[in-house]
């Protein structure tokens, strides 16, 4: 297992392609200039020891040096041992609505991005709880099973979008039923489901029955509303530019509204709470308080321990490549010249 300590330094790697482009342009300029002032054959006779390969080799050493020193700044850490640890926490599943109505921009930047930010901020407040993620629209789809890997959870979360499920709608009942399969420990009583949605439920199934079944299994259902009750149109974009607004079969612009009544009803029946997600800080603080009040259950989790710094290897490699660049001259090496490895005679 590898961790990157300072990922922000990775932007320094962008120097490499810039240097390659400049090097190529410099070589083109040199050749054109030489042709203006001397015959190529005569120039080779006047400078028999000039190596065409050495300049490229020196560039390679410099680029490898930059890459190595950049990785030294990033400081990769390697987990040297996988061990089983005891942790206490709650099993939490996030069911995120990815239907087209979540593209409405009545809450900045849009409902879906707001929902993803809310989940990410909640994860930041967790310490040892296990989490899982579900995406749902016209149907529910598992994104991440119950895990303690918060980094993976955030990665899957950021990749969620409204095009990941072909069937549209908002099948909240299917999301609840799928979430019930995430909790595999029969003795686990601390089960929490967060439904993040605008509450527009277009499913044909019975949400009330799904919530009742979930509560019978010891699952507390919380709902988080994103959007505004006054509603907003659904923009249809291509390459970030709005091309049109979604319309119904009669050609009228669809206005999607936050349905707090549906979400409140689900939360009430699920022994949970309804939270308006417009103010991220307040919503996360309330959720943190609710989770802290719940009893924690001990469980086992495997994780990498004893992470050790690896920057010294990259630092040594970077310095080595830069020293090699200093000692490599532009002229041909005598013993290599005899071998003619690079066909420079």
C-alpha positions as semicolon CSV with decimal commas, in nm:
position;residue;x (nm);y (nm);z (nm)
1;X;0,000;0,000;0,000
2;X;0,140;0,339;-0,101
3;X;0,046;0,682;0,031
4;X;0,152;1,013;-0,120
5;X;0,241;1,265;0,150
6;X;0,240;1,589;-0,054
7;X;0,039;1,538;-0,372
8;X;0,044;1,911;-0,450
9;X;0,404;1,882;-0,575
10;X;0,299;1,651;-0,859
11;X;0,224;1,960;-1,069
12;X;0,600;2,002;-1,107
13;X;0,595;1,705;-1,344
14;X;0,430;1,935;-1,600
15;X;0,778;2,084;-1,653
16;X;0,885;1,763;-1,831
17;X;0,667;1,788;-2,145
18;X;0,748;2,160;-2,170
19;X;1,122;2,084;-2,171
20;X;1,077;1,811;-2,432
21;X;0,890;2,048;-2,664
22;X;1,154;2,321;-2,617
23;X;1,432;2,069;-2,684
24;X;1,270;1,953;-3,008
25;X;1,217;2,313;-3,123
26;X;1,581;2,394;-3,037
27;X;1,708;2,101;-3,244
28;X;1,494;2,206;-3,540
29;X;1,625;2,564;-3,512
30;X;1,988;2,442;-3,493
31;X;1,957;2,229;-3,805
32;X;1,796;2,509;-4,005
33;X;2,060;2,760;-3,893
34;X;2,347;2,522;-3,976
35;X;2,211;2,468;-4,326
36;X;2,217;2,843;-4,383
37;X;2,587;2,884;-4,303
38;X;2,749;2,550;-4,392
39;X;2,710;2,233;-4,592
40;X;2,601;1,944;-4,368
41;X;2,873;1,713;-4,499
42;X;3,141;1,977;-4,448
43;X;3,012;2,055;-4,100
44;X;3,046;1,688;-3,999
45;X;3,405;1,685;-4,123
46;X;3,486;2,003;-3,929
47;X;3,328;1,868;-3,605
48;X;3,392;1,491;-3,618
49;X;3,361;1,447;-3,240
50;X;3,022;1,616;-3,206
51;X;2,761;1,363;-3,087
52;X;2,397;1,392;-3,184
53;X;2,298;1,131;-2,929
54;X;2,470;1,288;-2,627
55;X;2,241;1,595;-2,625
56;X;1,938;1,368;-2,613
57;X;2,098;1,157;-2,341
58;X;2,170;1,467;-2,133
59;X;1,807;1,574;-2,168
60;X;1,691;1,229;-2,053
61;X;1,913;1,254;-1,744
62;X;1,775;1,599;-1,662
63;X;1,414;1,483;-1,704
64;X;1,473;1,175;-1,490
65;X;1,638;1,398;-1,230
66;X;1,340;1,635;-1,222
67;X;1,094;1,344;-1,200
68;X;1,290;1,182;-0,917
69;X;1,328;1,504;-0,718
70;X;0,956;1,575;-0,763
71;X;0,870;1,233;-0,624
72;X;1,108;1,301;-0,335
73;X;0,906;1,615;-0,256
74;X;0,581;1,416;-0,283
75;X;0,733;1,166;-0,036
76;X;0,567;0,831;-0,114
77;X;0,509;0,619;0,195
78;X;0,482;0,243;0,178
79;X;0,282;0,029;0,418
80;X;0,510;-0,253;0,513
81;X;0,268;-0,468;0,708
82;X;-0,100;-0,560;0,679
83;X;-0,248;-0,607;1,024
84;X;-0,591;-0,663;1,175
85;X;-0,703;-0,394;1,414
86;X;-1,004;-0,356;1,641
87;X;-1,222;-0,056;1,565
88;X;-1,550;0,077;1,698
89;X;-1,804;0,248;1,483
90;X;-2,131;0,252;1,295
91;X;-2,209;0,102;0,955
92;X;-2,315;0,389;0,728
93;X;-2,448;0,366;0,371
94;X;-2,490;0,674;0,152
95;X;-2,753;0,646;-0,123
96;X;-2,695;0,933;-0,367
97;X;-2,961;1,037;-0,619
98;X;-2,805;1,066;-0,968
99;X;-3,123;1,130;-1,165
100;X;-3,134;1,415;-1,420
101;X;-3,325;1,639;-1,178
102;X;-3,005;1,655;-0,972
103;X;-2,855;1,873;-1,247
104;X;-3,081;2,162;-1,149
105;X;-2,875;2,463;-1,043
106;X;-3,104;2,611;-0,780
107;X;-2,826;2,528;-0,535
108;X;-2,468;2,595;-0,643
109;X;-2,307;2,453;-0,846
110;X;-2,588;2,200;-0,891
111;X;-2,776;1,953;-0,673
112;X;-2,555;1,654;-0,751
113;X;-2,228;1,836;-0,679
114;X;-2,382;1,967;-0,358
115;X;-2,482;1,612;-0,261
116;X;-2,130;1,483;-0,328
117;X;-1,980;1,763;-0,122
118;X;-2,214;1,685;0,168
119;X;-2,115;1,317;0,166
120;X;-1,747;1,407;0,141
121;X;-1,772;1,644;0,439
122;X;-1,953;1,381;0,644
123;X;-1,679;1,129;0,565
124;X;-1,422;1,385;0,683
125;X;-1,589;1,385;1,024
126;X;-1,578;1,007;1,063
127;X;-1,306;0,830;1,258
128;X;-1,359;0,455;1,256
129;X;-1,701;0,398;1,104
130;X;-1,751;0,174;0,803
131;X;-1,913;0,328;0,495
132;X;-2,071;0,216;0,169
133;X;-2,207;0,407;-0,133
134;X;-2,505;0,347;-0,361
135;X;-2,604;0,541;-0,673
136;X;-2,966;0,539;-0,782
137;X;-3,194;0,690;-1,042
138;X;-3,454;0,470;-1,216
139;X;-3,275;0,181;-1,048
140;X;-3,020;0,140;-0,771
141;X;-2,660;0,042;-0,839
142;X;-2,391;-0,049;-0,580
143;X;-2,087;0,178;-0,596
144;X;-1,879;0,077;-0,295
145;X;-1,940;-0,204;-0,043
146;X;-1,897;-0,150;0,330
147;X;-1,535;-0,047;0,390
148;X;-1,308;0,161;0,611
149;X;-1,116;0,295;0,310
150;X;-1,232;0,657;0,308
151;X;-0,994;0,745;0,025
152;X;-1,157;0,491;-0,207
153;X;-1,500;0,614;-0,100
154;X;-1,417;0,970;-0,203
155;X;-1,276;0,851;-0,535
156;X;-1,595;0,660;-0,620
157;X;-1,803;0,953;-0,496
158;X;-1,633;1,205;-0,726
159;X;-1,686;0,981;-1,029
160;X;-2,063;0,969;-0,983
161;X;-2,267;1,148;-1,249
162;X;-2,615;1,151;-1,402
163;X;-2,504;0,945;-1,706
164;X;-2,391;0,641;-1,507
165;X;-2,743;0,491;-1,503
166;X;-2,942;0,470;-1,825
167;X;-3,285;0,439;-1,665
168;X;-3,412;0,767;-1,528
169;X;-3,647;0,839;-1,240
170;X;-3,585;0,827;-0,868
171;X;-3,628;0,474;-0,733
172;X;-3,584;0,548;-0,364
173;X;-3,742;0,214;-0,272
174;X;-3,478;0,021;-0,470
175;X;-3,201;0,223;-0,303
176;X;-3,335;0,130;0,040
177;X;-3,369;-0,237;-0,053
178;X;-3,016;-0,247;-0,192
179;X;-2,879;-0,074;0,117
180;X;-3,030;-0,348;0,331
181;X;-2,796;-0,599;0,165
182;X;-2,489;-0,397;0,266
183;X;-2,516;-0,484;0,634
184;X;-2,386;-0,840;0,655
185;X;-2,350;-0,869;1,033
186;X;-2,667;-1,004;1,192
187;X;-2,565;-0,874;1,534
188;X;-2,492;-0,524;1,407
189;X;-2,759;-0,290;1,542
190;X;-2,589;0,038;1,454
191;X;-2,698;0,064;1,094
192;X;-2,751;0,400;0,929
193;X;-2,872;0,489;0,580
194;X;-2,841;0,843;0,445
195;X;-3,055;0,917;0,138
196;X;-2,932;1,230;-0,040
197;X;-3,192;1,344;-0,290
198;X;-3,426;1,618;-0,409
199;X;-3,714;1,390;-0,312
200;X;-3,874;1,360;-0,653
201;X;-3,982;0,998;-0,626
202;X;-4,094;0,862;-0,963
203;X;-4,057;0,495;-0,872
204;X;-4,348;0,260;-0,912
205;X;-4,248;0,064;-0,605
206;X;-4,373;0,115;-0,253
207;X;-4,131;0,333;-0,059
208;X;-4,320;0,290;0,266
209;X;-4,284;-0,088;0,254
210;X;-3,913;-0,058;0,178
211;X;-3,863;0,175;0,475
212;X;-4,063;-0,055;0,703
213;X;-3,852;-0,356;0,602
214;X;-3,535;-0,155;0,662
215;X;-3,640;-0,045;1,011
216;X;-3,731;-0,405;1,096
217;X;-3,368;-0,492;1,018
218;X;-3,243;-0,225;1,257
219;X;-3,160;0,037;0,994
220;X;-3,216;0,404;1,077
221;X;-3,301;0,601;0,765
222;X;-3,195;0,966;0,745
223;X;-3,277;1,187;0,448
224;X;-3,087;1,491;0,324
225;X;-3,265;1,728;0,089
226;X;-3,072;1,915;-0,180
227;X;-3,237;2,185;-0,388
228;X;-3,505;2,445;-0,324
229;X;-3,881;2,414;-0,298
230;X;-3,942;2,691;-0,552
231;X;-3,776;2,469;-0,812
232;X;-3,555;2,521;-1,114
233;X;-3,525;2,397;-1,476
234;X;-3,290;2,114;-1,570
235;X;-3,011;2,239;-1,800
236;X;-2,884;2,004;-2,069
237;X;-2,517;2,073;-2,130
238;X;-2,247;1,969;-2,372
239;X;-1,883;2,044;-2,288
240;X;-2,001;2,261;-2,002
241;X;-2,223;2,480;-2,223
242;X;-2,603;2,487;-2,180
243;X;-2,764;2,377;-2,506
244;X;-3,125;2,361;-2,391
245;X;-3,357;2,299;-2,098
246;X;-3,527;1,966;-2,039
247;X;-3,887;1,964;-2,162
248;X;-4,184;1,731;-2,111
249;X;-4,390;1,557;-2,380
250;X;-4,596;1,873;-2,429
251;X;-4,287;2,080;-2,498
252;X;-4,305;2,264;-2,165
253;X;-3,988;2,329;-1,967
254;X;-3,966;2,088;-1,674
255;X;-3,937;2,255;-1,334
256;X;-3,798;2,023;-1,068
257;X;-3,863;2,106;-0,703
258;X;-3,726;1,985;-0,373
259;X;-3,996;1,761;-0,224
260;X;-3,933;1,791;0,147
261;X;-4,260;1,617;0,235
262;X;-4,150;1,288;0,080
263;X;-3,809;1,303;0,245
264;X;-3,959;1,400;0,582
265;X;-4,205;1,111;0,562
266;X;-3,927;0,861;0,481
267;X;-3,715;0,988;0,772
268;X;-4,008;0,972;1,016
269;X;-4,092;0,616;0,919
270;X;-3,725;0,518;0,924
271;X;-3,665;0,637;1,283
272;X;-3,429;0,899;1,146
273;X;-3,426;1,271;1,078
274;X;-3,475;1,491;0,776
275;X;-3,189;1,738;0,716
276;X;-3,199;2,028;0,474
277;X;-2,863;2,021;0,300
278;X;-2,852;2,383;0,181
279;X;-2,614;2,485;0,461
280;X;-2,336;2,228;0,444
281;X;-2,173;2,323;0,774
282;X;-2,496;2,304;0,974
283;X;-2,604;1,979;0,810
284;X;-2,270;1,808;0,874
285;X;-2,261;1,931;1,235
286;X;-2,609;1,792;1,298
287;X;-2,522;1,456;1,142
288;X;-2,198;1,435;1,342
289;X;-2,398;1,494;1,661
290;X;-2,646;1,221;1,567
291;X;-2,371;0,970;1,495
292;X;-2,189;1,050;1,818
293;X;-2,502;0,967;2,014
294;X;-2,522;0,618;1,867
295;X;-2,367;0,318;2,037
296;X;-2,053;0,197;1,865
297;X;-1,992;-0,168;1,787
298;X;-1,648;-0,327;1,780
299;X;-1,539;-0,490;1,456
300;X;-1,221;-0,607;1,292
301;X;-1,061;-0,427;1,000
302;X;-0,745;-0,496;0,802
303;X;-0,520;-0,203;0,731
304;X;-0,164;-0,126;0,633
305;X;0,053;-0,015;0,922
306;X;0,409;0,105;0,969
307;X;0,413;0,340;0,672
308;X;0,773;0,433;0,599
309;X;0,909;0,731;0,406
310;X;1,057;0,645;0,066
311;X;1,168;0,997;-0,040
312;X;1,537;0,922;0,019
313;X;1,550;0,676;-0,273
314;X;1,404;0,931;-0,513
315;X;1,630;1,204;-0,378
316;X;1,938;0,987;-0,434
317;X;1,822;0,893;-0,784
318;X;1,752;1,257;-0,870
319;X;2,097;1,372;-0,759
320;X;2,258;1,081;-0,945
321;X;2,087;1,171;-1,274
322;X;2,184;1,538;-1,238
323;X;2,550;1,442;-1,169
324;X;2,547;1,216;-1,474
325;X;2,423;1,508;-1,682
326;X;2,719;1,717;-1,563
327;X;2,977;1,453;-1,651
328;X;2,828;1,356;-1,987
329;X;2,993;1,570;-2,254
330;X;2,850;1,666;-2,592
331;X;3,135;1,502;-2,783
332;X;3,160;1,136;-2,870
333;X;3,311;0,890;-2,626
334;X;3,627;0,737;-2,773
335;X;3,557;0,371;-2,695
336;X;3,193;0,407;-2,794
337;X;3,304;0,577;-3,112
338;X;3,497;0,265;-3,206
339;X;3,188;0,049;-3,149
340;X;2,974;0,291;-3,351
341;X;2,662;0,199;-3,153
342;X;2,474;0,505;-3,270
343;X;2,581;0,498;-3,634
344;X;2,756;0,836;-3,609
345;X;3,048;0,778;-3,850
